[in-house]
Amino acid sequence: MRLWLGAALVAVALYFGIKDWAYRSLAMRQSPDPAPAPDFTLEANWSVQPETQPPGGWERPWGLDVFLLPPPAGVSNSVGLTPIEDERVRASMDAAVAAFAEPAGSAGPVYAPYLRHPSAALPRDDAAELDDAARADAIAAFQHYLTRYNRERAIMLVVLPGAESAAEAVIEFINIDSRLTQRFAGVALAAVGERAPRLRADCSELFDNACTFIAAAAAAPRPLGWLSPNLPGRAAALRPADPAALAGEFADRSTSLSVWLDENAPKPAEPLEGFEVIDVAPIRRPGETD
């Protein structure tokens, strides 16, 4: 009996001693899954989009959109980039996005693209070399959003853990356009306490001293998570610490900026839509041939 108990204890200790190394070693032997750049003109490549088009910035109140950047997927079976076509990758991002999309929706319609991220099985130094994919995807998604959906509305950026580099790319894009910074409500960083990295951003002068702020979060429970490998690139799964309070914070910021823009910014012109092009033939007098 003692022999079996001793063997079991040794096996358990061995498992916890080598599980992380073994998982990464097996993953490194696999061929990376193909991860082509997403086409954000396809609705399937968005985790969240509003069902109806909101009114443009030429209406009153001005209105605000939330652009939400998802974290890396909590699944990994190969090195390289996580392909967003993988249903497990999408399910992982959907779960993370859903937790914050509901309170963020109090500010306005939420847009959340799927992004390619480095595999969680990669060591952090190797993952950093592939981080440009997430940045490129975030810029491509944001540009499509501006062209297709924004319609001069105000914008708030919500960043979940692990998407900070992608957020930096979007912020850099916003910072070079004064028309965007004027109606930019800032960056909400989902984090526990004050542990989130501060991102440098320029936003509406209304929030000049509080352009980035913490969206208070708590660690989401992972059943039997202690049995899983502790992958170096796996972002912590978070959920809002107080969804009602966070929703109120988002709503207050949205309302404040909408009122401020209505009172201080020139209204954009409503685009002319719905006109039909008609060919007009020249009028000829009787007897004219040319």
N, C-alpha and C positions, 0 to 999 in steps of 0.2 A: 504493500500500500504506500509506504513511504517512498519507494522507488518510483512508482507511478506519479505521485504528487510532486516529487523532485523533478521528474522529466517534464511534467506539465508546466511547472514554474520556469524551467529553463526555456521551454518553447515559447512561453508568453514573453519572457524577457528578450529572447532572440527576435521575435516578431517586432516588438516595439523598438528594438535597437537597429534593425535593418530595413524596416518598411519604407522609410523615405528614400533611402539609397536604392533599394531594389526597384521601386516604382520608377524613379528617374532613370535608372539604368535600362529598364525594359523600354521605356518611352523613347530613349535616345537611340535605340536600335531600330525603331520603326521609321518608315519613310514618312516625311511630313505630308499631311493631307493637303491637297490643293486648296488654295484660298484666294480665288480671283476677286478683284475689286468689285464691290457691290454697285449695282445700277440703282440709284436712288429715285429714278423716275418710276420704279416699280413699287407699288404699295406693299408688296410682300417683304420688302427690305426695311420696313418700318415696324418697330414694336408697338408704337402708339401713334395715332393720328386722330384728329377730330372727325366726326362723321359728317359734319356740315361746315361749309366755309364761313368763318366769322366775318363780321363787318370790317371794312378797311379803316385805316387811320383817319380818313376824311370824315368819319362819323363821330358822333358824341355819345357816350364818352369815348376817348381815344382807343382804348383797348390794348391788351397785352397778351403775348404768346409766351409759353414756356418751352425752351429747347433743352431737353434732358439727355445727358450723355451717360450711357450704361457702363457698368464695370466689366472687366474680363469675365468670361464664362467660368463657372465653378466646376467645369468638367475638362478632362484632358486625356487623350490617349496617344498623342504623338507630339513631336517637337514642331517648331515652326509656328504658323499662325492658325488660330481657330477659325475654320470656315463657317460663315454665318448660315450657310445652307444646311448645316448639321442641326437636326431638330433638338438635340440635347443642348447645343449652344444657345439656340433661340429660347428654349424653355428656361434655361438658367438666367438669361438676360431679362426675359419677360417677368420672371419672379422678382428680380431686383428692381426693375422699373416700376412694376405695379405698386410696390410698397410706397414709393414716393410720388407716383403720378397722381394718386388720389388727392393728397393734401395740396400738391402743386396745382391741381386743376382748379382750386379756388381762386388762383390768380388769373387763369385764362386757359385756352386750349393748349394741350400738351403734345409736343412732337418729340419722338424718341427713335432715332435710327438704330439699326443693328450695326455694330462696328467689329472689324477684325482686331483681335488682340494677340499678343504673343502667348503661346501655350503656357499654362500654369506649371507645366513640368520643367520648363527651362530655368536654369539658374538666372538670377537677376541680371548679371552682367550680359549674358547672352540675350535675354529678353529685351534689354535696352536697345540692342542693335536692330530689332524688328519693330520698335515702337513707332517708326515713321508710318507704318500702315494705318494704325489707329488715327494718327494725326491727319493723314491724307483722306481717310474715310470721313472723319469729322468735318473737314473743310468741304469736301464734295457734298455731303448731306446738308450742311448749313447753306451753301450756295444754292442748292436746289430749293431748299425751304424758302430762302429769300426771294428767289425768282418766281416760284410757283404759289407759295402760300402766304407770305408775310403781309403783303399789301400795306406797307408803311406802318404796321402796328409796332407798339413797344415790345421789347424782348427781355426775358429773364433767362439766365443760364443756370441749370441745376446739374451739379457734377457729383456722381457717385464714386466711391473709392476705387482707385485703379484707373480712372479715366482722366486723371489730372493732366497728363501730357496732351491728350486730345483736346482738353479744355483750353490749354495754353495756345494751341493752334487757332482755335475759334476766337479766342480773345485777341490775339494778334491781328486777325482779320478784321474784327470789329474796331480795334483801336486806330486803324489807318483811315477810317471813314467817319468824319465828324457827324454825318447825318445819322449813322448808326449809334454812335456814342451818346448823342443827344437823347435818344429814346431807349437807351440800354439801362435796365433796372438793376443790373449787377449780377453777382455770382453767388449762388447758394451752394456751399460745400457740405455734403452729408458726412458727418463725422461724430465720433464719441468725444465729448469734451472739446478741448481746443487742439486736438492732435492733427487736424487737417492742415496741409501746407497752404500757406497764403498765396494766392495768385494775384499778380499785378494786373489790374484792369482799370480802364477809364470808363466812366459811365455818366449818366445824367448828373448835372450839377446838384440836383436835388439830393442825391445820395453820395456826393463827392467824398465824404469822410467815412462812408460805410459801403463801399462798392462791393466788397466781399463780406459774407457773413456765414456763420455756421448754422446749418440745418441740423438741429440736435437729433442724434440717432442713438440707437442701442443695438447691441449684437443680437442678431437673429439666432434662435436655437438651431442646432444641427443634431438631430437624433443620431446617436452613435458616431458623431463626428470624430471622437477621440480615437476611433479605430481606423480612420482614413489617413492616408499620407499627408504630412504637413508640407504641401507644395510651396516652394518659395514665391511663386508668382500668383498665388491664389489670393484674391482680395477678400477681406472680411465681409461676410454677409451682414448687412445692416438693415434696420427698419426704423421709421420715425419713433423717437422716444415718446413724443406726445403728438399724435397726428392732428388733433383738434387745434392745439396751440400753433403747430407749424402751418396748418391751413390758414389760421388767422393772420399769421405773420406774412405769408405770401399774399393774401388778399389785401392787407393793409398797404403793402408795398405797391401792388398793382393799382389800387385805387388812387393812392397818392400821386403816382407818376402820371396816370391818365388825366387827373384833374390839373396837374401842373402843366402837362403838355397842351391841354385844351386852352389854358390861360396864357401860356408863354411861347408856344411854338407855332409857326405858320402852318395852317392846315394843308396837307398835300392835296393836289387836285385829283378828283375821282377820274379814273381812266374811262375813256369812251369805249363802250362795249356794245355789241349787238347790232352794229351798223352793217348793212349789206352793200357790197360794191356793185354798182350798176353801170354797164357800158352805155354811153350816150353816143348815138350816131349823128353825124352832121346833117343839118337841114338843107335840102336841095330845092331850088325853085323849079317850076315847070320848064322843061327844055334843057336844064343843066345836066351834064354827064359827069363832070369831075367833082 
